[in-house]
């Protein structure tokens, strides 16, 4: 069952996020209202990052999709 968190009228979905830096990479979970598109920014534990790829995972169970982003 996919994990969602209610926030008033907005429901958050859980995504797997890969954050890429200059010489490093980290993987984490993030909760957002929807899957961001390429070129959008998201807030991560490393600050604001640019989304370079995103894909929905409709049948993955607990995650609604995968996001790859990079630090500025």
Secondary structure, DSSP 8 states (H G I E B T S, - for coil): ---EEEETTEEEEEEEEEEE-SS-EEEEEEEESS---TT-EEEETTEEEEEEEEEE-TTSSS-SEEEEEEE-
